[in-house]
Amino acid sequence: MTPVYLDNNATTRVEPSVVAAMLPFFTEQFGNASSIHAFGAEVGGALKTARRELQALLGAEHDHEIVYTAGGTESDSTAIFSALESLPDRTEIITSKVEHPAILAVCDHLEKTGRARIHRIGVDKAGRLDLDAYRAALSDKVALVTFMWANNETGTIFPVEGLAEMAKAVGALFHTDAVQAVGKVPIDMKSSVIDMLSLSGHKLHGPKGIGALYVRRGTRFKPLIRGGHQERGRRAGTENAPAIVGLGKAAALALQHMEEENTRVKALRDRLEAGIQQRIPNCFVNGDKDDRLPNTCNVAFEYVEGEAILLHLNRAGIAASSGSACTSGSLEPSHVLRAMDIPFTAAHGSIRFSFSRENTDQDVDRVLDVLPGILEKLRDLSPFWAGTNETPKAFKPVYA
Ligand SMILES: *Cc1c(COP(=O)(O)O)cnc(C)c1O
């Protein structure tokens, strides 16, 4: 039984041709790009090519607008601390309640240590940003506005371009955590007003531990990590040459495949959603129906524990994930679904299926084969389900 991997928003498989592109930089081409001898020059040339490949995926005007980091988390931290340090007269940050922990934990820390006032903008039931609350929070005290491009749990897309224009109007810097968007939605930084953008290699079939922060030319910037002169003094430390080359290759492949694969992947996702709708009562889709990543499907199954569904799926060779952060055994529903005001009985049973271009029709068939039986079994055991005395409801998309 071949395993079915539907957890691509957590991480993706490194594409074999990406691995092949990386390998020489562990062996023959091991030089330090800063060295003036031939070993270094060879690597320097490869890094230049990789930077151009990533530049093309972002539609960036200059290749030196890219600062390599050790991943999405470091890119997010760099953007936040840089903005606060670059605009010392401004001490407020605007973000949303549904950001990744790489943003939220930093904001919590800045607030707790008294270094910034944080505005956390809420969302509606479909995960759409409260624009009135955002407008009300904007002022000349705001150093940074940071909103994610696409949500990792629900796939909901924020209208970042318009949000950035509003931030620029009060002189604030605008950053977007685009880790889930890069490689899945077309991006053209040339025609954008976004100042900074975070991305990560392992979310687009590149290696883990490599990412980048796009910093628009002319944007005020302070490094997070100081030391050598790598990345034009914006991120010290010897370049991770194999990973940078791998990210370049992954970016080139993403750009090449994006349009056709988005269409194919969206069809798989939509077939899974429709199939669940036909086969399983009392469930609904979390997120914005229209402005959503084509690969992400987050379904709330009422009156069951998401963890129990995942364990049964895993036994059937299917990997998905739940929104709830109960790795610690706490069974707290996800902060994203809580911000969307999804009822407790549904947030607990929410499952995310996230596709990539490696998924097939057979993968969808497998899930649709086993999932109804799993739900039936678990609901038979659920005291909440028994206690509802409800007649099973038809599938009801929350966004309809
Ligand atoms: C995965 C992810 C990150 C973190 O990226 P890493 O490279 O794993 O540090 C940040 N933001 C979002 C939205 C993500 O999905």
The ligand as an SDF file (V2000), in Angstrom:
LIG
                    3D

 15 15  0  0  0  0  0  0  0  0999 V2000
    5.8910   26.7940    7.5880 C   0  0  0  0  0  0  0  0  0  0  0  0
    5.5350   28.2100    7.8200 C   0  0  0  0  0  0  0  0  0  0  0  0
    6.4280   29.0970    8.4480 C   0  0  0  0  0  0  0  0  0  0  0  0
    7.7450   28.6380    9.0100 C   0  0  0  0  0  0  0  0  0  0  0  0
    8.7100   28.3500    8.0290 O   0  0  0  0  0  0  0  0  0  0  0  0
    9.9900   27.4800    8.4370 P   0  0  0  0  0  0  0  0  0  0  0  0
   10.8290   27.4780    7.2060 O   0  0  0  0  0  0  0  0  0  0  0  0
    9.4970   26.1270    8.8020 O   0  0  0  0  0  0  0  0  0  0  0  0
   10.6620   28.1870    9.5610 O   0  0  0  0  0  0  0  0  0  0  0  0
    6.0390   30.4030    8.6080 C   0  0  0  0  0  0  0  0  0  0  0  0
    4.8490   30.8430    8.1630 N   0  0  0  0  0  0  0  0  0  0  0  0
    3.9740   30.0340    7.5430 C   0  0  0  0  0  0  0  0  0  0  0  0
    2.6900   30.5850    7.0530 C   0  0  0  0  0  0  0  0  0  0  0  0
    4.2840   28.6850    7.3590 C   0  0  0  0  0  0  0  0  0  0  0  0
    3.3900   27.8800    6.7720 O   0  0  0  0  0  0  0  0  0  0  0  0
  1  2  1  0
  2  3  1  0
  2 14  2  0
  3  4  1  0
  3 10  2  0
  4  5  1  0
  5  6  1  0
  6  7  2  0
  6  8  1  0
  6  9  1  0
 10 11  1  0
 11 12  2  0
 12 13  1  0
 12 14  1  0
 14 15  1  0
M  END
$$$$
